[in-house]
Amino acid sequence: MTEARDLALEALYEADQRDLTHTTAELPPKAARLVAGVLSHLRELDAEIDGASEHWRIARMPVVDRAILRLGLYELRHERETPVAVVVSEAVRLAKTYSTEKSGAFVNGVLAALAGLHE
């Protein structure tokens, strides 16, 4: 699933940059399922992320961080067979790999709050 997440992140990044509501990229089935799920639930995901992020509105977030948070939250809400710890860990890995040094902690904090891990 790790490769599927990487490919899904790339497709979501491209969709955000090009203002697409769907992506035509050829993706393996798992990655395609994740991308389609995120894009079909985009408004609700963004509203939840906005509510959980104290200092950054989703529109002001770096595109890659926004895509990672959307992907992670989609998995938390709609891919329930994946354990919460795995979803958060994978999102942090994506942030550390594809974004800034501070993005891992930011993504961890937002997703942990959304998963109810900070209560």
CORZIKA-V96134 format. One line per field, one symbol per residue. burial: 1 if it has 9 or more other C-alpha atoms within 8 Angstrom, else 0. A space follows every 50 residues. Layout:
burial=???
//
This chain:
burial=00011111101110110000001000000011011111101100110111 01100011001011111111111111000001000011111111110010 0011001101111100000
//
